[in-house]
């Protein structure tokens, strides 16, 4: 299970690497590319500080762990009987309101959709109905924290028999805590499917390459969503992902703002254009704009694929 450490720390390191240059344009990054960990920047934080991305990853991981500790031990449990979404949302609330899971005891760099979702929950909304469902609620705030469910699914599948609907419903529910729009759910589903391929490759020493693993994950998610009519009208937004041609797009066509599809595409592009953890996350940071989240999202996959020892200690 060392790929859990590799994946989670891969995300946190990517987040910390990108935080000091968040919101800065790609042109400025080209003039002053990030090459190592920096401090100061947008939030005037010391080098190595992580942002809301990592705090919510840690809060999610803790909530999933506690869910498992509380779950009844039965042979026929499904994922959504095991996961206590209230535990996770309560952790999000503790992060926002009391600074838990943060490096310095207070929350900062808070996404609007995430804040709104937690606010709805704090006012009495059901956890999985707390996320926004509008067109403008498709930021990357659930995509950045979704990776822990991939580990949860993979390792628990060794004990329980989860069907595909159960797995994907858990992914969608976890997204829906803050981002309930179908587009955000699909982005998370594709990402988790890719992550599951990476975990399987690592755990069974399959030796498959990045392109094959990513293609497998995308194709499996495409098959699932194409067979679920409730997602049909959103699928055209993912044409570039489903084409399996992202790596052939020029850098100028890869966007790196806070939109969930842009973040998913940028992460796949950075993975396929590089050959180690360091170059992958640096490529993400140097795309500019939402630097911490792009590097966080791709950093999790790069961490799993290349392993913890490939993450530079500095």
C-alpha positions as CSV (number, residue, x, y, z in Angstrom):
1,X,0.0,0.0,0.0
2,X,3.0,2.3,-0.3
3,X,1.3,3.8,-3.4
4,X,-1.1,5.5,-1.0
5,X,1.8,7.5,0.5
6,X,3.3,8.1,-3.0
7,X,-0.1,9.4,-4.3
8,X,-1.1,11.6,-1.4
9,X,2.3,13.1,-0.9
10,X,2.6,13.4,-4.7
11,X,-0.4,15.7,-4.5
12,X,0.7,17.7,-1.5
13,X,4.1,18.4,-2.9
14,X,2.6,19.5,-6.2
15,X,0.2,21.7,-4.4
16,X,3.0,23.3,-2.3
17,X,5.2,23.7,-5.4
18,X,2.5,25.7,-7.2
19,X,1.0,27.7,-4.4
20,X,3.6,30.6,-4.4
21,X,3.0,31.3,-8.1
22,X,-0.8,30.8,-8.2
23,X,-2.8,33.2,-10.4
24,X,0.3,34.3,-12.4
25,X,0.1,34.1,-16.2
26,X,1.9,31.5,-18.4
27,X,3.9,34.3,-20.1
28,X,5.3,35.3,-16.7
29,X,6.1,31.7,-15.9
30,X,8.0,31.4,-19.2
31,X,10.1,34.4,-18.2
32,X,10.7,33.0,-14.7
33,X,10.0,29.3,-14.7
34,X,9.7,27.5,-11.4
35,X,12.5,25.0,-10.9
36,X,12.2,24.2,-7.2
37,X,10.2,24.9,-4.0
38,X,9.6,28.6,-3.4
39,X,8.1,30.6,-0.6
40,X,6.2,33.9,-0.3
41,X,4.0,34.5,-3.4
42,X,0.2,34.9,-3.5
43,X,-0.4,34.1,0.2
44,X,3.0,35.1,1.6
45,X,3.6,31.6,2.9
46,X,6.9,29.8,3.7
47,X,8.3,27.4,1.1
48,X,6.5,24.0,1.3
49,X,3.2,25.3,2.6
50,X,0.2,23.5,1.2
51,X,-3.2,25.0,0.3
52,X,-6.9,24.1,0.5
53,X,-6.2,21.3,-2.1
54,X,-4.1,19.3,0.3
55,X,-6.2,20.2,3.4
56,X,-9.3,18.8,1.7
57,X,-7.4,15.7,0.5
58,X,-6.3,15.1,4.1
59,X,-9.8,15.8,5.4
60,X,-11.2,13.3,2.8
61,X,-8.7,10.6,3.7
62,X,-9.4,11.0,7.4
63,X,-13.1,10.8,6.8
64,X,-12.8,7.7,4.6
65,X,-10.6,6.0,7.2
66,X,-13.1,6.8,10.0
67,X,-15.9,5.6,7.8
68,X,-14.2,2.2,7.5
69,X,-13.5,2.0,11.2
70,X,-17.2,2.6,12.0
71,X,-18.6,0.3,9.3
72,X,-20.3,-2.9,10.1
73,X,-18.3,-6.0,9.0
74,X,-20.6,-7.7,6.5
75,X,-19.9,-9.6,3.3
76,X,-22.4,-7.8,1.1
77,X,-21.8,-4.2,2.0
78,X,-21.6,-1.7,-0.8
79,X,-19.4,1.3,-0.9
80,X,-22.1,3.8,-0.1
81,X,-23.1,1.9,3.0
82,X,-19.5,2.1,4.2
83,X,-18.7,5.7,3.4
84,X,-20.1,8.2,5.9
85,X,-20.3,11.4,3.9
86,X,-21.3,13.4,7.0
87,X,-18.0,12.5,8.5
88,X,-16.2,13.9,5.5
89,X,-18.3,17.0,5.3
90,X,-17.8,17.6,9.0
91,X,-14.1,17.5,8.4
92,X,-14.5,20.0,5.6
93,X,-16.4,22.2,8.0
94,X,-13.7,21.8,10.7
95,X,-11.1,22.8,8.0
96,X,-13.0,25.9,6.9
97,X,-14.2,27.1,10.3
98,X,-11.5,25.9,12.7
99,X,-8.4,25.5,10.6
100,X,-8.0,21.7,11.0
101,X,-6.0,19.9,8.3
102,X,-4.1,23.1,7.6
103,X,-0.4,23.9,8.0
104,X,-0.8,26.9,10.2
105,X,-4.2,26.5,11.9
106,X,-6.3,28.6,9.6
107,X,-7.9,28.0,6.1
108,X,-6.9,30.1,3.2
109,X,-7.1,30.0,-0.7
110,X,-10.7,28.8,-0.5
111,X,-12.7,28.1,-3.7
112,X,-16.1,29.7,-4.0
113,X,-18.0,26.5,-4.8
114,X,-16.3,24.7,-2.0
115,X,-17.2,27.4,0.5
116,X,-20.8,27.5,-0.7
117,X,-21.1,23.7,-0.4
118,X,-19.8,23.6,3.1
119,X,-22.0,26.6,4.0
120,X,-25.1,24.7,2.8
121,X,-24.1,21.7,4.8
122,X,-23.5,23.8,7.9
123,X,-27.0,25.2,7.4
124,X,-28.6,21.7,7.4
125,X,-28.2,20.4,3.8
126,X,-27.8,16.7,3.3
127,X,-24.1,16.0,2.6
128,X,-24.3,14.7,-0.9
129,X,-26.8,17.4,-1.9
130,X,-24.6,20.3,-0.7
131,X,-22.6,20.9,-3.8
132,X,-23.7,23.4,-6.4
133,X,-25.4,22.2,-9.6
134,X,-25.1,25.3,-11.9
135,X,-23.0,25.7,-15.0
136,X,-20.6,27.9,-13.1
137,X,-20.2,25.2,-10.4
138,X,-17.7,23.2,-12.5
139,X,-14.4,24.4,-11.0
140,X,-11.7,21.9,-10.1
141,X,-12.5,21.8,-6.3
142,X,-13.7,18.3,-6.2
143,X,-11.3,16.9,-8.8
144,X,-8.3,18.1,-6.7
145,X,-9.4,16.1,-3.7
146,X,-11.0,13.0,-5.3
147,X,-7.9,10.7,-5.4
148,X,-8.3,9.1,-1.9
149,X,-11.5,7.3,-3.1
150,X,-9.4,5.4,-5.7
151,X,-7.4,3.9,-2.9
152,X,-10.5,3.2,-0.9
153,X,-12.1,1.4,-3.9
154,X,-9.0,-0.6,-4.9
155,X,-8.1,-2.0,-1.6
156,X,-11.6,-2.6,-0.3
157,X,-12.4,-4.5,-3.5
158,X,-10.0,-7.2,-2.3
159,X,-12.5,-7.8,0.5
160,X,-15.9,-6.8,-1.0
161,X,-17.5,-7.3,-4.4
162,X,-18.4,-3.8,-5.6
163,X,-20.1,-3.4,-9.0
164,X,-19.2,-0.6,-11.3
165,X,-22.3,1.5,-10.5
166,X,-21.5,1.3,-6.8
167,X,-17.9,2.5,-7.4
168,X,-18.9,5.3,-9.7
169,X,-21.7,6.4,-7.4
170,X,-19.3,6.7,-4.6
171,X,-17.0,8.9,-6.8
172,X,-20.0,11.1,-7.8
173,X,-21.2,11.4,-4.3
174,X,-17.8,12.5,-3.0
175,X,-17.7,15.1,-5.7
176,X,-21.2,16.2,-4.9
177,X,-20.3,17.3,-1.4
178,X,-19.1,20.5,-3.1
179,X,-19.5,20.0,-6.8
180,X,-22.7,18.3,-7.8
181,X,-22.9,19.1,-11.5
182,X,-22.7,16.1,-13.9
183,X,-19.6,17.6,-15.6
184,X,-17.7,17.7,-12.4
185,X,-18.8,14.2,-11.6
186,X,-17.6,12.9,-15.0
187,X,-14.2,14.7,-14.6
188,X,-13.8,13.0,-11.2
189,X,-14.9,9.6,-12.6
190,X,-12.3,9.7,-15.5
191,X,-9.6,10.7,-13.1
192,X,-10.4,8.0,-10.6
193,X,-10.6,5.4,-13.4
194,X,-7.1,6.4,-14.5
195,X,-5.8,6.3,-10.9
196,X,-7.2,2.8,-10.5
197,X,-5.2,1.7,-13.6
198,X,-2.1,3.2,-12.0
199,X,-2.7,1.5,-8.7
200,X,-3.3,-1.8,-10.4
201,X,-0.1,-1.4,-12.4
202,X,1.9,-0.6,-9.3
203,X,0.4,-3.3,-7.0
204,X,0.8,-6.1,-9.6
205,X,4.1,-4.9,-11.1
206,X,2.5,-5.0,-14.6
207,X,5.1,-2.7,-16.1
208,X,2.6,-0.9,-18.4
209,X,3.5,2.5,-19.8
210,X,1.7,5.8,-19.1
211,X,0.0,6.0,-22.5
212,X,-1.6,2.6,-22.1
213,X,-2.6,3.1,-18.5
214,X,-4.2,6.4,-19.2
215,X,-6.0,5.1,-22.4
216,X,-7.3,2.1,-20.4
217,X,-8.7,4.4,-17.7
218,X,-10.3,6.8,-20.2
219,X,-11.8,4.1,-22.3
220,X,-13.3,2.4,-19.2
221,X,-14.8,5.6,-18.0
222,X,-16.1,6.5,-21.5
223,X,-17.8,3.1,-21.7
224,X,-19.5,3.6,-18.4
225,X,-20.7,7.2,-19.1
226,X,-21.9,6.3,-22.6
227,X,-24.1,3.7,-21.1
228,X,-25.7,6.0,-18.6
229,X,-28.3,8.3,-20.2
230,X,-28.1,10.8,-17.3
231,X,-24.7,11.9,-18.4
232,X,-25.2,11.9,-22.1
233,X,-25.7,15.6,-22.7
234,X,-22.4,16.4,-20.9
235,X,-20.1,13.9,-22.8
236,X,-19.3,16.3,-25.7
237,X,-17.3,18.4,-23.2
238,X,-14.9,15.5,-22.9
239,X,-14.3,14.9,-26.6
240,X,-10.6,15.9,-26.4
241,X,-10.1,13.5,-23.5
242,X,-12.0,10.7,-25.1
243,X,-10.0,11.1,-28.3
244,X,-6.8,9.9,-26.6
245,X,-5.0,12.6,-28.4
246,X,-4.2,15.1,-25.6
247,X,-0.5,14.6,-25.8
248,X,-0.4,15.7,-29.4
249,X,-1.9,19.1,-28.7
250,X,0.5,22.1,-28.5
251,X,1.0,23.7,-25.2
252,X,-0.9,26.8,-26.3
253,X,-4.0,24.7,-26.5
254,X,-3.8,23.4,-23.0
255,X,-5.6,25.6,-20.5
256,X,-4.6,25.8,-16.9
257,X,-7.3,27.7,-15.1
258,X,-9.8,26.5,-12.5
259,X,-12.3,24.8,-14.8
260,X,-12.5,21.0,-14.1
261,X,-12.1,19.9,-17.7
262,X,-9.1,22.2,-18.2
263,X,-7.4,20.7,-15.1
264,X,-8.1,17.2,-16.2
265,X,-6.7,17.8,-19.7
266,X,-3.7,19.6,-18.4
267,X,-2.9,16.8,-16.0
268,X,-3.1,14.2,-18.7
269,X,-1.0,16.3,-21.0
270,X,1.7,16.9,-18.4
271,X,1.9,13.2,-17.6
272,X,2.3,12.2,-21.2
273,X,4.8,14.9,-22.0
274,X,7.3,14.0,-19.2
275,X,9.2,11.0,-17.8
276,X,9.5,11.5,-14.0
277,X,7.7,13.1,-11.1
278,X,9.7,16.3,-10.9
279,X,9.4,17.3,-14.6
280,X,5.7,16.4,-14.6
281,X,4.7,18.7,-11.7
282,X,7.1,21.4,-12.8
283,X,5.5,21.3,-16.3
284,X,2.1,21.7,-14.5
285,X,3.2,24.7,-12.4
286,X,4.8,26.4,-15.4
287,X,1.5,26.3,-17.3
288,X,0.6,29.2,-15.0
289,X,-2.7,30.4,-13.5
290,X,-4.2,27.7,-11.2
291,X,-0.7,26.3,-10.6
292,X,-1.2,24.7,-7.2
293,X,-4.2,22.7,-8.2
294,X,-3.0,21.6,-11.6
295,X,0.2,20.3,-10.0
296,X,-1.7,18.7,-7.2
297,X,-4.0,16.8,-9.5
298,X,-1.3,15.5,-11.7
299,X,1.1,15.1,-8.8
300,X,-1.1,12.3,-7.3
301,X,-1.0,10.2,-10.5
302,X,2.7,10.9,-11.0
303,X,3.4,9.9,-7.4
304,X,1.7,6.6,-7.9
305,X,3.3,5.8,-11.2
306,X,6.9,6.9,-10.4
307,X,6.9,6.0,-6.7
308,X,7.7,7.9,-3.6
309,X,11.4,7.7,-4.1
310,X,11.1,9.7,-7.3
311,X,9.7,12.7,-5.5
312,X,12.7,15.0,-4.9
313,X,13.3,15.3,-1.1
314,X,13.8,19.1,-1.4
